[in-house]
Amino acid sequence: MHARLVLDTNTILALWMFRDPCLSELCEWIEGGDCILVTREDALIELRHVLAYPQFGLDETRQHMLMATYRARTELLTTAPSTEAQALPACKDADDQKFLEIALDAGATSLITRDKALLKLARHRRVRERFAVMTPERFLSQLPLRQALSDVGADRSDSAAQR
């Protein structure tokens, strides 16, 4: 079973625009197809907007390439936030609320972020009972465990199918 992940905008930038060397293992793992990335149109709009920031100096071709690279790896939620998602605790930065909503509505296992306001909400009961909110570094440190658990689940499925 593949992990379902939500990446906030800064994590996407760190992985595919800045190519943060600390996250190369995570990037390889994602590109290897070991997870499903989930997003929503409003998150994609934010990413398009951020990629066009003048301080990044990306021409339109590079912006489109980065957007296409990310989009090719994602599953798009097409519905409005559920009632349950709307009842999540409010993020101090209202622009980041969408990532919590996406994680909940997508049945994500984790929301990967370095954003302090989102990370603070990881401790909230209505969040921690549904999905993890963690830094990419913490996710990476747990990756061997996640992979082992995933492999055990796959082995059980294979054994059941053979019976």
N, C-alpha and C positions, 0 to 999 in steps of 0.2 A: 504494500500500500504506500503510495507516495504522500509525502508531507505536503500540505496545502499552506502556502506562505503568502503573506502580504508584505510588500516592501514599501516603505515610505519614499518620497521623492529623493531625499538626500542619500538614502541607501542605494537607490538606482544609480544616482550620479557617481557615488563612490565605486560602485562595481563596474559600470560600463563607460563612464566618461573619464573619471580620474584614474581608473584602473588601480585603485588602492592596493599596494602589494600585500598588505595585511589581510586582504579579502580575496586573494587569488584562489585559494582553495575553495572558498564559498562560490566564487564565480564559476570555477570548473565543475563543481558539484551541480550547480543550477544548470549550466550548459550541457551537462551529461544527462539531463532529463530525470534526475532523481527527485524532483518535486514539481508541484504545480503552482505557478504564481497566479494570483488572482488580483484583478483590479476592477475599476469602474470608470466610466467615462469622465467624471469630474476629476479623478486622479490623473487620468491621461491628459486632460486639458491643463492641469497644473504643471505636469512634466513638460508639455510643449512650451508653455509660457516660460518656465525656468530655463530650458535649453536655449531660449532666445535672448537671455540676459546678455547685454553687451560685454560685461566683464569676463564672460567665458570665451568670447571671440570665436564662436562656432559659426561657420557659414551655413547656409540653408541645407546644403547637401549633407554636411556632418550632422546637423540637427535631425534631419529626416532619417539618416542612417541609424543614429542612436535610438530614435523613437521606434523604428522598425525592428531593431535588435531586441528591444525590450518587449514590444507588442507581440512579436513572434513567439515569445515564451509565456504569454499570459492567457488566462481564461477571463473573459469579460463578463462581469455581472451586469445584467441589463435591466434590473428592477430597481425601483426606489428603495431607500432604506426601510427595512421592516420595522414594525412597531417595537419589537424587542430591541433592535439596534438603536432606535431613537431614545430608548430608555437607558442606554449606557451612560455612565458618568461623563460629565462634560470635560473635555480637554481644555486646559488653560488657553491653548492656542486653537481657536475655533476652526482654523484652516486644516488642522490635523484630525478633527473629529471623524472625517470621512474614512480614515484608515482603520479606526476602531470599528466603524460600521461595516466596512468591507470585510474585515476579519471575521466579525460575528456572522454576517449573512452568508459568507462563503464557507463557513465551517472550517476556517483556517486553524491550523495547529499553532501557528506563531505569526506575530507581527514583528518584523525585523526593523529596528530603528535605532538611531543614536540620539533622538530627540528627548531631552530631559522631561518635558511635559508628558509625553506618551509613556516614557519609562516609569514615571511616577505612578501612573494609573495601573501599572502591572500588578500592584498590590491591592487594588480595589476588588472587593468580593465579586462584583458583577462582571469583572473582566477576567480575573484569574481562574474562575470556575469554567470559563469557556475557551480561552486560548491564552497562550503565553505572549508577553511583550518583552522582547529582549534585544540586546545589542547584537550586531553581526558577530562580534568576537565571542560572546557568550554562546550564541547558536553554534558557531564553529566548534567551540570546546565540547559541546554536547553531540556533535555530529557523529562520532564513532558509536556512541550509545544509541542514537536515533537510527543509524544504519543497521546496527545489530538487531534492534527491536523490529525494524522493518523486514530484515532477512528472516527472523524467526517467524513473523507473521506469514511471509511468503512460503516458507517451508511447511507451515501448518496447512496452508491452502493447497499446496502441491500434494501433501500426504492425503488430505481429505479427497482430493480429486482422483487420486489413484485407487481409493477404496471402492 
